[in-house]
Amino acid sequence: MTNELSHERFETLKREFEAIDGDGDGFITEAELRAYFPGLPPEAIGALDRDADVDADGRFSLEEFIRLTGARD
């Protein structure tokens, strides 16, 4: 696993983040996840909260999103 993403991968993840961030405030909330992924089961939301929401503020920053998805290049 690498700590650095290529510029191309970073830009791809940033675009994906912005697509999910419906209100454009720089954070993805549970409501935005549900709106973007309507079939996402509640267990998946709980798993994301445990695995990605590092600061436990109930939303995902771009950094948290990249940490979760970027490591899966």
CHARMM-style PDB file with segment names, atoms N, HN, CA, C and O in Angstrom:
ATOM      1  N   MET     1       0.859  -1.181   0.000  1.00  0.00      PROA
ATOM      2  CA  MET     1       0.000   0.000   0.000  1.00  0.00      PROA
ATOM      3  C   MET     1       0.898   1.234   0.000  1.00  0.00      PROA
ATOM      4  O   MET     1       1.869   1.320   0.751  1.00  0.00      PROA
ATOM      5  N   THR     2       0.555   2.158  -0.840  1.00  0.00      PROA
ATOM      6  HN  THR     2      -0.234   2.088  -1.450  1.00  0.00      PROA
ATOM      7  CA  THR     2       1.368   3.360  -0.959  1.00  0.00      PROA
ATOM      8  C   THR     2       0.702   4.525  -0.236  1.00  0.00      PROA
ATOM      9  O   THR     2      -0.524   4.611  -0.165  1.00  0.00      PROA
ATOM     10  N   ASN     3       1.525   5.413   0.297  1.00  0.00      PROA
ATOM     11  HN  ASN     3       2.521   5.343   0.239  1.00  0.00      PROA
ATOM     12  CA  ASN     3       0.995   6.580   0.996  1.00  0.00      PROA
ATOM     13  C   ASN     3       0.714   7.730   0.049  1.00  0.00      PROA
ATOM     14  O   ASN     3       0.019   8.680   0.409  1.00  0.00      PROA
ATOM     15  N   GLU     4       1.252   7.651  -1.166  1.00  0.00      PROA
ATOM     16  HN  GLU     4       1.816   6.879  -1.459  1.00  0.00      PROA
ATOM     17  CA  GLU     4       1.072   8.737  -2.107  1.00  0.00      PROA
ATOM     18  C   GLU     4       0.270   8.265  -3.308  1.00  0.00      PROA
ATOM     19  O   GLU     4       0.519   7.190  -3.855  1.00  0.00      PROA
ATOM     20  N   LEU     5      -0.680   9.070  -3.706  1.00  0.00      PROA
ATOM     21  HN  LEU     5      -0.882   9.943  -3.262  1.00  0.00      PROA
ATOM     22  CA  LEU     5      -1.482   8.777  -4.883  1.00  0.00      PROA
ATOM     23  C   LEU     5      -0.920   9.538  -6.063  1.00  0.00      PROA
ATOM     24  O   LEU     5      -0.344  10.616  -5.915  1.00  0.00      PROA
ATOM     25  N   SER     6      -1.096   8.962  -7.228  1.00  0.00      PROA
ATOM     26  HN  SER     6      -1.564   8.086  -7.348  1.00  0.00      PROA
ATOM     27  CA  SER     6      -0.734   9.712  -8.424  1.00  0.00      PROA
ATOM     28  C   SER     6      -1.685  10.897  -8.542  1.00  0.00      PROA
ATOM     29  O   SER     6      -2.783  10.882  -7.987  1.00  0.00      PROA
ATOM     30  N   HSD     7      -1.260  11.904  -9.256  1.00  0.00      PROA
ATOM     31  HN  HSD     7      -0.367  11.917  -9.707  1.00  0.00      PROA
ATOM     32  CA  HSD     7      -2.107  13.081  -9.467  1.00  0.00      PROA
ATOM     33  C   HSD     7      -3.414  12.669 -10.136  1.00  0.00      PROA
ATOM     34  O   HSD     7      -4.485  13.153  -9.772  1.00  0.00      PROA
ATOM     35  N   GLU     8      -3.321  11.785 -11.102  1.00  0.00      PROA
ATOM     36  HN  GLU     8      -2.451  11.392 -11.398  1.00  0.00      PROA
ATOM     37  CA  GLU     8      -4.517  11.321 -11.826  1.00  0.00      PROA
ATOM     38  C   GLU     8      -5.500  10.627 -10.886  1.00  0.00      PROA
ATOM     39  O   GLU     8      -6.703  10.879 -10.947  1.00  0.00      PROA
ATOM     40  N   ARG     9      -4.991   9.754 -10.019  1.00  0.00      PROA
ATOM     41  HN  ARG     9      -4.013   9.549  -9.970  1.00  0.00      PROA
ATOM     42  CA  ARG     9      -5.856   9.040  -9.072  1.00  0.00      PROA
ATOM     43  C   ARG     9      -6.472  10.020  -8.074  1.00  0.00      PROA
ATOM     44  O   ARG     9      -7.653   9.907  -7.744  1.00  0.00      PROA
ATOM     45  N   PHE    10      -5.688  10.974  -7.596  1.00  0.00      PROA
ATOM     46  HN  PHE    10      -4.730  11.067  -7.865  1.00  0.00      PROA
ATOM     47  CA  PHE    10      -6.209  11.988  -6.678  1.00  0.00      PROA
ATOM     48  C   PHE    10      -7.354  12.760  -7.327  1.00  0.00      PROA
ATOM     49  O   PHE    10      -8.400  12.960  -6.710  1.00  0.00      PROA
ATOM     50  N   GLU    11      -7.156  13.189  -8.563  1.00  0.00      PROA
ATOM     51  HN  GLU    11      -6.306  13.027  -9.064  1.00  0.00      PROA
ATOM     52  CA  GLU    11      -8.195  13.959  -9.256  1.00  0.00      PROA
ATOM     53  C   GLU    11      -9.455  13.123  -9.479  1.00  0.00      PROA
ATOM     54  O   GLU    11     -10.566  13.644  -9.380  1.00  0.00      PROA
ATOM     55  N   THR    12      -9.296  11.850  -9.773  1.00  0.00      PROA
ATOM     56  HN  THR    12      -8.394  11.427  -9.853  1.00  0.00      PROA
ATOM     57  CA  THR    12     -10.446  10.955  -9.940  1.00  0.00      PROA
ATOM     58  C   THR    12     -11.217  10.843  -8.631  1.00  0.00      PROA
ATOM     59  O   THR    12     -12.442  10.965  -8.615  1.00  0.00      PROA
ATOM     60  N   LEU    13     -10.503  10.613  -7.538  1.00  0.00      PROA
ATOM     61  HN  LEU    13      -9.508  10.515  -7.551  1.00  0.00      PROA
ATOM     62  CA  LEU    13     -11.162  10.499  -6.238  1.00  0.00      PROA
ATOM     63  C   LEU    13     -11.820  11.816  -5.831  1.00  0.00      PROA
ATOM     64  O   LEU    13     -12.902  11.815  -5.244  1.00  0.00      PROA
ATOM     65  N   LYS    14     -11.180  12.921  -6.137  1.00  0.00      PROA
ATOM     66  HN  LYS    14     -10.301  12.922  -6.614  1.00  0.00      PROA
ATOM     67  CA  LYS    14     -11.754  14.225  -5.809  1.00  0.00      PROA
ATOM     68  C   LYS    14     -13.063  14.438  -6.570  1.00  0.00      PROA
ATOM     69  O   LYS    14     -14.038  14.930  -6.001  1.00  0.00      PROA
ATOM     70  N   ARG    15     -13.087  14.073  -7.839  1.00  0.00      PROA
ATOM     71  HN  ARG    15     -12.295  13.673  -8.301  1.00  0.00      PROA
ATOM     72  CA  ARG    15     -14.326  14.200  -8.637  1.00  0.00      PROA
ATOM     73  C   ARG    15     -15.424  13.303  -8.078  1.00  0.00      PROA
ATOM     74  O   ARG    15     -16.581  13.715  -7.994  1.00  0.00      PROA
ATOM     75  N   GLU    16     -15.069  12.083  -7.696  1.00  0.00      PROA
ATOM     76  HN  GLU    16     -14.129  11.749  -7.765  1.00  0.00      PROA
ATOM     77  CA  GLU    16     -16.051  11.177  -7.104  1.00  0.00      PROA
ATOM     78  C   GLU    16     -16.589  11.750  -5.796  1.00  0.00      PROA
ATOM     79  O   GLU    16     -17.793  11.703  -5.541  1.00  0.00      PROA
ATOM     80  N   PHE    17     -15.707  12.283  -4.979  1.00  0.00      PROA
ATOM     81  HN  PHE    17     -14.730  12.321  -5.187  1.00  0.00      PROA
ATOM     82  CA  PHE    17     -16.113  12.899  -3.711  1.00  0.00      PROA
ATOM     83  C   PHE    17     -17.087  14.045  -3.974  1.00  0.00      PROA
ATOM     84  O   PHE    17     -18.134  14.138  -3.334  1.00  0.00      PROA
ATOM     85  N   GLU    18     -16.737  14.909  -4.912  1.00  0.00      PROA
ATOM     86  HN  GLU    18     -15.886  14.833  -5.431  1.00  0.00      PROA
ATOM     87  CA  GLU    18     -17.578  16.063  -5.213  1.00  0.00      PROA
ATOM     88  C   GLU    18     -18.938  15.645  -5.761  1.00  0.00      PROA
ATOM     89  O   GLU    18     -19.933  16.329  -5.522  1.00  0.00      PROA
ATOM     90  N   ALA    19     -18.998  14.538  -6.489  1.00  0.00      PROA
ATOM     91  HN  ALA    19     -18.190  13.982  -6.683  1.00  0.00      PROA
ATOM     92  CA  ALA    19     -20.274  14.042  -7.000  1.00  0.00      PROA
ATOM     93  C   ALA    19     -21.184  13.585  -5.866  1.00  0.00      PROA
ATOM     94  O   ALA    19     -22.398  13.777  -5.926  1.00  0.00      PROA
ATOM     95  N   ILE    20     -20.609  12.988  -4.844  1.00  0.00      PROA
ATOM     96  HN  ILE    20     -19.622  12.832  -4.794  1.00  0.00      PROA
ATOM     97  CA  ILE    20     -21.392  12.511  -3.699  1.00  0.00      PROA
ATOM     98  C   ILE    20     -21.761  13.661  -2.767  1.00  0.00      PROA
ATOM     99  O   ILE    20     -22.833  13.648  -2.163  1.00  0.00      PROA
ATOM    100  N   ASP    21     -20.889  14.645  -2.647  1.00  0.00      PROA
ATOM    101  HN  ASP    21     -20.018  14.656  -3.138  1.00  0.00      PROA
ATOM    102  CA  ASP    21     -21.095  15.804  -1.763  1.00  0.00      PROA
ATOM    103  C   ASP    21     -22.139  16.731  -2.384  1.00  0.00      PROA
ATOM    104  O   ASP    21     -21.802  17.746  -2.994  1.00  0.00      PROA
ATOM    105  N   GLY    22     -23.396  16.369  -2.222  1.00  0.00      PROA
ATOM    106  HN  GLY    22     -23.670  15.545  -1.727  1.00  0.00      PROA
ATOM    107  CA  GLY    22     -24.503  17.053  -2.888  1.00  0.00      PROA
ATOM    108  C   GLY    22     -24.602  18.540  -2.616  1.00  0.00      PROA
ATOM    109  O   GLY    22     -24.970  19.295  -3.516  1.00  0.00      PROA
ATOM    110  N   ASP    23     -24.289  18.993  -1.410  1.00  0.00      PROA
ATOM    111  HN  ASP    23     -23.990  18.380  -0.678  1.00  0.00      PROA
ATOM    112  CA  ASP    23     -24.427  20.415  -1.109  1.00  0.00      PROA
ATOM    113  C   ASP    23     -23.124  21.187  -1.292  1.00  0.00      PROA
ATOM    114  O   ASP    23     -23.083  22.402  -1.101  1.00  0.00      PROA
ATOM    115  N   GLY    24     -22.057  20.474  -1.665  1.00  0.00      PROA
ATOM    116  HN  GLY    24     -22.090  19.487  -1.820  1.00  0.00      PROA
ATOM    117  CA  GLY    24     -20.793  21.146  -1.963  1.00  0.00      PROA
ATOM    118  C   GLY    24     -20.089  21.768  -0.778  1.00  0.00      PROA
ATOM    119  O   GLY    24     -19.276  22.677  -0.950  1.00  0.00      PROA
ATOM    120  N   ASP    25     -20.387  21.291   0.439  1.00  0.00      PROA
ATOM    121  HN  ASP    25     -21.046  20.553   0.579  1.00  0.00      PROA
ATOM    122  CA  ASP    25     -19.770  21.894   1.625  1.00  0.00      PROA
ATOM    123  C   ASP    25     -18.414  21.284   1.990  1.00  0.00      PROA
ATOM    124  O   ASP    25     -17.799  21.683   2.979  1.00  0.00      PROA
ATOM    125  N   GLY    26     -17.950  20.322   1.195  1.00  0.00      PROA
ATOM    126  HN  GLY    26     -18.450  19.998   0.392  1.00  0.00      PROA
ATOM    127  CA  GLY    26     -16.654  19.720   1.462  1.00  0.00      PROA
ATOM    128  C   GLY    26     -16.704  18.519   2.377  1.00  0.00      PROA
ATOM    129  O   GLY    26     -15.666  18.028   2.820  1.00  0.00      PROA
ATOM    130  N   PHE    27     -17.910  18.038   2.667  1.00  0.00      PROA
ATOM    131  HN  PHE    27     -18.754  18.437   2.308  1.00  0.00      PROA
ATOM    132  CA  PHE    27     -18.081  16.858   3.506  1.00  0.00      PROA
ATOM    133  C   PHE    27     -19.184  15.989   2.927  1.00  0.00      PROA
ATOM    134  O   PHE    27     -20.133  16.491   2.324  1.00  0.00      PROA
ATOM    135  N   ILE    28     -19.053  14.687   3.114  1.00  0.00      PROA
ATOM    136  HN  ILE    28     -18.283  14.279   3.604  1.00  0.00      PROA
ATOM    137  CA  ILE    28     -20.100  13.745   2.730  1.00  0.00      PROA
ATOM    138  C   ILE    28     -20.790  13.294   4.002  1.00  0.00      PROA
ATOM    139  O   ILE    28     -20.152  12.799   4.931  1.00  0.00      PROA
ATOM    140  N   THR    29     -22.095  13.472   4.030  1.00  0.00      PROA
ATOM    141  HN  THR    29     -22.613  13.874   3.275  1.00  0.00      PROA
ATOM    142  CA  THR    29     -22.893  13.053   5.182  1.00  0.00      PROA
ATOM    143  C   THR    29     -23.579  11.725   4.882  1.00  0.00      PROA
ATOM    144  O   THR    29     -23.588  11.260   3.742  1.00  0.00      PROA
ATOM    145  N   GLU    30     -24.142  11.134   5.903  1.00  0.00      PROA
ATOM    146  HN  GLU    30     -24.134  11.512   6.829  1.00  0.00      PROA
ATOM    147  CA  GLU    30     -24.902   9.900   5.723  1.00  0.00      PROA
ATOM    148  C   GLU    30     -26.058  10.129   4.746  1.00  0.00      PROA
ATOM    149  O   GLU    30     -26.328   9.279   3.897  1.00  0.00      PROA
ATOM    150  N   ALA    31     -26.729  11.251   4.860  1.00  0.00      PROA
ATOM    151  HN  ALA    31     -26.510  11.942   5.549  1.00  0.00      PROA
ATOM    152  CA  ALA    31     -27.846  11.559   3.952  1.00  0.00      PROA
ATOM    153  C   ALA    31     -27.369  11.635   2.502  1.00  0.00      PROA
ATOM    154  O   ALA    31     -28.060  11.166   1.597  1.00  0.00      PROA
ATOM    155  N   GLU    32     -26.203  12.219   2.278  1.00  0.00      PROA
ATOM    156  HN  GLU    32     -25.642  12.600   3.012  1.00  0.00      PROA
ATOM    157  CA  GLU    32     -25.665  12.311   0.915  1.00  0.00      PROA
ATOM    158  C   GLU    32     -25.274  10.932   0.389  1.00  0.00      PROA
ATOM    159  O   GLU    32     -25.464  10.639  -0.791  1.00  0.00      PROA
ATOM    160  N   LEU    33     -24.728  10.088   1.262  1.00  0.00      PROA
ATOM    161  HN  LEU    33     -24.573  10.326   2.221  1.00  0.00      PROA
ATOM    162  CA  LEU    33     -24.420   8.719   0.847  1.00  0.00      PROA
ATOM    163  C   LEU    33     -25.686   7.979   0.451  1.00  0.00      PROA
ATOM    164  O   LEU    33     -25.722   7.292  -0.570  1.00  0.00      PROA
ATOM    165  N   ARG    34     -26.722   8.123   1.265  1.00  0.00      PROA
ATOM    166  HN  ARG    34     -26.693   8.681   2.094  1.00  0.00      PROA
ATOM    167  CA  ARG    34     -27.997   7.448   0.964  1.00  0.00      PROA
ATOM    168  C   ARG    34     -28.619   7.979  -0.333  1.00  0.00      PROA
ATOM    169  O   ARG    34     -29.199   7.212  -1.102  1.00  0.00      PROA
ATOM    170  N   ALA    35     -28.501   9.264  -0.571  1.00  0.00      PROA
ATOM    171  HN  ALA    35     -28.029   9.887   0.054  1.00  0.00      PROA
ATOM    172  CA  ALA    35     -29.054   9.853  -1.802  1.00  0.00      PROA
ATOM    173  C   ALA    35     -28.272   9.382  -3.032  1.00  0.00      PROA
ATOM    174  O   ALA    35     -28.863   9.106  -4.077  1.00  0.00      PROA
ATOM    175  N   TYR    36     -26.964   9.292  -2.908  1.00  0.00      PROA
ATOM    176  HN  TYR    36     -26.484   9.516  -2.060  1.00  0.00      PROA
ATOM    177  CA  TYR    36     -26.116   8.911  -4.039  1.00  0.00      PROA
ATOM    178  C   TYR    36     -26.148   7.402  -4.288  1.00  0.00      PROA
ATOM    179  O   TYR    36     -26.088   6.945  -5.429  1.00  0.00      PROA
ATOM    180  N   PHE    37     -26.242   6.645  -3.202  1.00  0.00      PROA
ATOM    181  HN  PHE    37     -26.291   7.017  -2.274  1.00  0.00      PROA
ATOM    182  CA  PHE    37     -26.305   5.179  -3.268  1.00  0.00      PROA
ATOM    183  C   PHE    37     -27.596   4.709  -2.596  1.00  0.00      PROA
ATOM    184  O   PHE    37     -27.551   4.209  -1.472  1.00  0.00      PROA
ATOM    185  N   PRO    38     -28.744   4.861  -3.261  1.00  0.00      PROA
ATOM    186  CA  PRO    38     -30.023   4.557  -2.612  1.00  0.00      PROA
ATOM    187  C   PRO    38     -30.168   3.115  -2.133  1.00  0.00      PROA
ATOM    188  O   PRO    38     -30.937   2.857  -1.207  1.00  0.00      PROA
ATOM    189  N   GLY    39     -29.462   2.185  -2.726  1.00  0.00      PROA
ATOM    190  HN  GLY    39     -28.837   2.394  -3.478  1.00  0.00      PROA
ATOM    191  CA  GLY    39     -29.571   0.795  -2.318  1.00  0.00      PROA
ATOM    192  C   GLY    39     -28.578   0.374  -1.252  1.00  0.00      PROA
ATOM    193  O   GLY    39     -28.512  -0.802  -0.892  1.00  0.00      PROA
ATOM    194  N   LEU    40     -27.804   1.326  -0.743  1.00  0.00      PROA
ATOM    195  HN  LEU    40     -27.858   2.281  -1.035  1.00  0.00      PROA
ATOM    196  CA  LEU    40     -26.784   1.015   0.254  1.00  0.00      PROA
ATOM    197  C   LEU    40     -27.440   0.576   1.561  1.00  0.00      PROA
ATOM    198  O   LEU    40     -28.220   1.328   2.144  1.00  0.00      PROA
ATOM    199  N   PRO    41     -27.128  -0.644   2.029  1.00  0.00      PROA
ATOM    200  CA  PRO    41     -27.760  -1.105   3.274  1.00  0.00      PROA
ATOM    201  C   PRO    41     -27.224  -0.360   4.495  1.00  0.00      PROA
ATOM    202  O   PRO    41     -26.092   0.124   4.483  1.00  0.00      PROA
ATOM    203  N   PRO    42     -28.032  -0.271   5.541  1.00  0.00      PROA
ATOM    204  CA  PRO    42     -27.604   0.425   6.757  1.00  0.00      PROA
ATOM    205  C   PRO    42     -26.300  -0.120   7.338  1.00  0.00      PROA
ATOM    206  O   PRO    42     -25.521   0.633   7.923  1.00  0.00      PROA
ATOM    207  N   GLU    43     -26.058  -1.423   7.181  1.00  0.00      PROA
ATOM    208  HN  GLU    43     -26.691  -2.035   6.706  1.00  0.00      PROA
ATOM    209  CA  GLU    43     -24.825  -2.009   7.699  1.00  0.00      PROA
ATOM    210  C   GLU    43     -23.600  -1.399   7.018  1.00  0.00      PROA
ATOM    211  O   GLU    43     -22.549  -1.241   7.640  1.00  0.00      PROA
ATOM    212  N   ALA    44     -23.743  -1.061   5.749  1.00  0.00      PROA
ATOM    213  HN  ALA    44     -24.596  -1.189   5.245  1.00  0.00      PROA
ATOM    214  CA  ALA    44     -22.629  -0.462   5.012  1.00  0.00      PROA
ATOM    215  C   ALA    44     -22.310   0.923   5.551  1.00  0.00      PROA
ATOM    216  O   ALA    44     -21.143   1.294   5.677  1.00  0.00      PROA
ATOM    217  N   ILE    45     -23.345   1.685   5.867  1.00  0.00      PROA
ATOM    218  HN  ILE    45     -24.293   1.384   5.764  1.00  0.00      PROA
ATOM    219  CA  ILE    45     -23.136   3.011   6.461  1.00  0.00      PROA
ATOM    220  C   ILE    45     -22.401   2.871   7.786  1.00  0.00      PROA
ATOM    221  O   ILE    45     -21.461   3.617   8.062  1.00  0.00      PROA
ATOM    222  N   GLY    46     -22.825   1.924   8.596  1.00  0.00      PROA
ATOM    223  HN  GLY    46     -23.588   1.318   8.371  1.00  0.00      PROA
ATOM    224  CA  GLY    46     -22.171   1.697   9.883  1.00  0.00      PROA
ATOM    225  C   GLY    46     -20.715   1.312   9.716  1.00  0.00      PROA
ATOM    226  O   GLY    46     -19.857   1.766  10.473  1.00  0.00      PROA
ATOM    227  N   ALA    47     -20.434   0.474   8.723  1.00  0.00      PROA
ATOM    228  HN  ALA    47     -21.131   0.106   8.108  1.00  0.00      PROA
ATOM    229  CA  ALA    47     -19.055   0.067   8.463  1.00  0.00      PROA
ATOM    230  C   ALA    47     -18.217   1.258   8.018  1.00  0.00      PROA
ATOM    231  O   ALA    47     -17.071   1.405   8.442  1.00  0.00      PROA
ATOM    232  N   LEU    48     -18.782   2.109   7.166  1.00  0.00      PROA
ATOM    233  HN  LEU    48     -19.714   1.990   6.822  1.00  0.00      PROA
ATOM    234  CA  LEU    48     -18.068   3.315   6.736  1.00  0.00      PROA
ATOM    235  C   LEU    48     -17.784   4.225   7.922  1.00  0.00      PROA
ATOM    236  O   LEU    48     -16.687   4.771   8.040  1.00  0.00      PROA
ATOM    237  N   ASP    49     -18.758   4.388   8.790  1.00  0.00      PROA
ATOM    238  HN  ASP    49     -19.649   3.945   8.694  1.00  0.00      PROA
ATOM    239  CA  ASP    49     -18.556   5.222   9.975  1.00  0.00      PROA
ATOM    240  C   ASP    49     -17.389   4.694  10.810  1.00  0.00      PROA
ATOM    241  O   ASP    49     -16.557   5.471  11.277  1.00  0.00      PROA
ATOM    242  N   ARG    50     -17.329   3.400  10.993  1.00  0.00      PROA
ATOM    243  HN  ARG    50     -18.006   2.769  10.614  1.00  0.00      PROA
ATOM    244  CA  ARG    50     -16.253   2.805  11.798  1.00  0.00      PROA
ATOM    245  C   ARG    50     -14.904   2.917  11.107  1.00  0.00      PROA
ATOM    246  O   ARG    50     -13.896   3.224  11.743  1.00  0.00      PROA
ATOM    247  N   ASP    51     -14.887   2.665   9.794  1.00  0.00      PROA
ATOM    248  HN  ASP    51     -15.706   2.416   9.277  1.00  0.00      PROA
ATOM    249  CA  ASP    51     -13.625   2.575   9.062  1.00  0.00      PROA
ATOM    250  C   ASP    51     -13.095   3.912   8.552  1.00  0.00      PROA
ATOM    251  O   ASP    51     -11.881   4.104   8.478  1.00  0.00      PROA
ATOM    252  N   ALA    52     -13.975   4.828   8.203  1.00  0.00      PROA
ATOM    253  HN  ALA    52     -14.961   4.673   8.263  1.00  0.00      PROA
ATOM    254  CA  ALA    52     -13.529   6.034   7.498  1.00  0.00      PROA
ATOM    255  C   ALA    52     -13.644   7.322   8.301  1.00  0.00      PROA
ATOM    256  O   ALA    52     -12.836   8.233   8.122  1.00  0.00      PROA
ATOM    257  N   ASP    53     -14.622   7.410   9.172  1.00  0.00      PROA
ATOM    258  HN  ASP    53     -15.278   6.669   9.317  1.00  0.00      PROA
ATOM    259  CA  ASP    53     -14.849   8.666   9.894  1.00  0.00      PROA
ATOM    260  C   ASP    53     -13.872   8.776  11.065  1.00  0.00      PROA
ATOM    261  O   ASP    53     -14.239   8.586  12.225  1.00  0.00      PROA
ATOM    262  N   VAL    54     -12.632   9.084  10.731  1.00  0.00      PROA
ATOM    263  HN  VAL    54     -12.334   9.238   9.789  1.00  0.00      PROA
ATOM    264  CA  VAL    54     -11.535   9.078  11.695  1.00  0.00      PROA
ATOM    265  C   VAL    54     -11.786  10.023  12.869  1.00  0.00      PROA
ATOM    266  O   VAL    54     -11.503   9.675  14.015  1.00  0.00      PROA
ATOM    267  N   ASP    55     -12.311  11.203  12.595  1.00  0.00      PROA
ATOM    268  HN  ASP    55     -12.542  11.485  11.664  1.00  0.00      PROA
ATOM    269  CA  ASP    55     -12.527  12.169  13.672  1.00  0.00      PROA
ATOM    270  C   ASP    55     -13.905  12.047  14.319  1.00  0.00      PROA
ATOM    271  O   ASP    55     -14.256  12.835  15.197  1.00  0.00      PROA
ATOM    272  N   ALA    56     -14.684  11.056  13.881  1.00  0.00      PROA
ATOM    273  HN  ALA    56     -14.399  10.416  13.167  1.00  0.00      PROA
ATOM    274  CA  ALA    56     -15.996  10.739  14.469  1.00  0.00      PROA
ATOM    275  C   ALA    56     -16.932  11.943  14.524  1.00  0.00      PROA
ATOM    276  O   ALA    56     -17.661  12.131  15.499  1.00  0.00      PROA
ATOM    277  N   ASP    57     -16.905  12.764  13.457  1.00  0.00      PROA
ATOM    278  HN  ASP    57     -16.313  12.612  12.665  1.00  0.00      PROA
ATOM    279  CA  ASP    57     -17.808  13.922  13.430  1.00  0.00      PROA
ATOM    280  C   ASP    57     -19.092  13.645  12.646  1.00  0.00      PROA
ATOM    281  O   ASP    57     -19.909  14.545  12.455  1.00  0.00      PROA
ATOM    282  N   GLY    58     -19.271  12.397  12.192  1.00  0.00      PROA
ATOM    283  HN  GLY    58     -18.607  11.666  12.347  1.00  0.00      PROA
ATOM    284  CA  GLY    58     -20.503  12.026  11.509  1.00  0.00      PROA
ATOM    285  C   GLY    58     -20.531  12.377  10.031  1.00  0.00      PROA
ATOM    286  O   GLY    58     -21.582  12.310   9.393  1.00  0.00      PROA
ATOM    287  N   ARG    59     -19.395  12.746   9.491  1.00  0.00      PROA
ATOM    288  HN  ARG    59     -18.542  12.800  10.009  1.00  0.00      PROA
ATOM    289  CA  ARG    59     -19.310  13.065   8.071  1.00  0.00      PROA
ATOM    290  C   ARG    59     -17.896  12.756   7.591  1.00  0.00      PROA
ATOM    291  O   ARG    59     -16.981  12.579   8.396  1.00  0.00      PROA
ATOM    292  N   PHE    60     -17.730  12.693   6.278  1.00  0.00      PROA
ATOM    293  HN  PHE    60     -18.473  12.837   5.625  1.00  0.00      PROA
ATOM    294  CA  PHE    60     -16.451  12.322   5.704  1.00  0.00      PROA
ATOM    295  C   PHE    60     -15.844  13.497   4.958  1.00  0.00      PROA
ATOM    296  O   PHE    60     -16.480  14.086   4.084  1.00  0.00      PROA
ATOM    297  N   SER    61     -14.631  13.828   5.301  1.00  0.00      PROA
ATOM    298  HN  SER    61     -14.114  13.349   6.011  1.00  0.00      PROA
ATOM    299  CA  SER    61     -13.887  14.856   4.576  1.00  0.00      PROA
ATOM    300  C   SER    61     -13.254  14.211   3.351  1.00  0.00      PROA
ATOM    301  O   SER    61     -13.249  12.987   3.225  1.00  0.00      PROA
ATOM    302  N   LEU    62     -12.721  15.026   2.453  1.00  0.00      PROA
ATOM    303  HN  LEU    62     -12.724  16.021   2.556  1.00  0.00      PROA
ATOM    304  CA  LEU    62     -12.016  14.497   1.295  1.00  0.00      PROA
ATOM    305  C   LEU    62     -10.854  13.613   1.748  1.00  0.00      PROA
ATOM    306  O   LEU    62     -10.624  12.550   1.171  1.00  0.00      PROA
ATOM    307  N   GLU    63     -10.133  14.039   2.760  1.00  0.00      PROA
ATOM    308  HN  GLU    63     -10.320  14.903   3.228  1.00  0.00      PROA
ATOM    309  CA  GLU    63      -9.009  13.253   3.271  1.00  0.00      PROA
ATOM    310  C   GLU    63      -9.464  11.879   3.752  1.00  0.00      PROA
ATOM    311  O   GLU    63      -8.824  10.873   3.448  1.00  0.00      PROA
ATOM    312  N   GLU    64     -10.559  11.829   4.496  1.00  0.00      PROA
ATOM    313  HN  GLU    64     -11.080  12.646   4.743  1.00  0.00      PROA
ATOM    314  CA  GLU    64     -11.077  10.551   4.977  1.00  0.00      PROA
ATOM    315  C   GLU    64     -11.542   9.687   3.808  1.00  0.00      PROA
ATOM    316  O   GLU    64     -11.309   8.478   3.796  1.00  0.00      PROA
ATOM    317  N   PHE    65     -12.191  10.297   2.836  1.00  0.00      PROA
ATOM    318  HN  PHE    65     -12.380  11.279   2.845  1.00  0.00      PROA
ATOM    319  CA  PHE    65     -12.659   9.581   1.652  1.00  0.00      PROA
ATOM    320  C   PHE    65     -11.481   8.979   0.896  1.00  0.00      PROA
ATOM    321  O   PHE    65     -11.531   7.818   0.490  1.00  0.00      PROA
ATOM    322  N   ILE    66     -10.434   9.755   0.709  1.00  0.00      PROA
ATOM    323  HN  ILE    66     -10.394  10.698   1.039  1.00  0.00      PROA
ATOM    324  CA  ILE    66      -9.241   9.263   0.004  1.00  0.00      PROA
ATOM    325  C   ILE    66      -8.579   8.152   0.799  1.00  0.00      PROA
ATOM    326  O   ILE    66      -8.135   7.157   0.225  1.00  0.00      PROA
ATOM    327  N   ARG    67      -8.509   8.309   2.091  1.00  0.00      PROA
ATOM    328  HN  ARG    67      -8.869   9.117   2.557  1.00  0.00      PROA
ATOM    329  CA  ARG    67      -7.906   7.273   2.932  1.00  0.00      PROA
ATOM    330  C   ARG    67      -8.658   5.960   2.763  1.00  0.00      PROA
ATOM    331  O   ARG    67      -8.051   4.891   2.705  1.00  0.00      PROA
ATOM    332  N   LEU    68      -9.971   6.044   2.686  1.00  0.00      PROA
ATOM    333  HN  LEU    68     -10.465   6.913   2.733  1.00  0.00      PROA
ATOM    334  CA  LEU    68     -10.797   4.844   2.551  1.00  0.00      PROA
ATOM    335  C   LEU    68     -10.694   4.254   1.148  1.00  0.00      PROA
ATOM    336  O   LEU    68     -10.513   3.046   1.000  1.00  0.00      PROA
ATOM    337  N   THR    69     -10.806   5.080   0.128  1.00  0.00      PROA
ATOM    338  HN  THR    69     -10.953   6.062   0.248  1.00  0.00      PROA
ATOM    339  CA  THR    69     -10.876   4.568  -1.244  1.00  0.00      PROA
ATOM    340  C   THR    69      -9.547   4.588  -1.976  1.00  0.00      PROA
ATOM    341  O   THR    69      -9.309   3.752  -2.847  1.00  0.00      PROA
ATOM    342  N   GLY    70      -8.682   5.525  -1.637  1.00  0.00      PROA
ATOM    343  HN  GLY    70      -8.875   6.204  -0.929  1.00  0.00      PROA
ATOM    344  CA  GLY    70      -7.415   5.653  -2.332  1.00  0.00      PROA
ATOM    345  C   GLY    70      -6.474   4.506  -2.086  1.00  0.00      PROA
ATOM    346  O   GLY    70      -5.643   4.183  -2.936  1.00  0.00      PROA
ATOM    347  N   ALA    71      -6.595   3.892  -0.945  1.00  0.00      PROA
ATOM    348  HN  ALA    71      -7.270   4.154  -0.255  1.00  0.00      PROA
ATOM    349  CA  ALA    71      -5.725   2.766  -0.614  1.00  0.00      PROA
ATOM    350  C   ALA    71      -6.057   1.544  -1.443  1.00  0.00      PROA
ATOM    351  O   ALA    71      -5.318   0.560  -1.437  1.00  0.00      PROA
ATOM    352  N   ARG    72      -7.168   1.607  -2.155  1.00  0.00      PROA
ATOM    353  HN  ARG    72      -7.769   2.406  -2.159  1.00  0.00      PROA
ATOM    354  CA  ARG    72      -7.612   0.453  -2.937  1.00  0.00      PROA
ATOM    355  C   ARG    72      -7.312   0.622  -4.410  1.00  0.00      PROA
ATOM    356  O   ARG    72      -8.067   0.143  -5.256  1.00  0.00      PROA
ATOM    357  N   ASP    73      -6.227   1.294  -4.726  1.00  0.00      PROA
ATOM    358  HN  ASP    73      -5.614   1.683  -4.038  1.00  0.00      PROA
ATOM    359  CA  ASP    73      -5.825   1.476  -6.124  1.00  0.00      PROA
ATOM    360  C   ASP    73      -5.685   0.159  -6.835  1.00  0.00      PROA
ATOM    361  OT1 ASP    73      -5.353   0.129  -8.020  1.00  0.00      PROA
TER     362      ASP     73
END
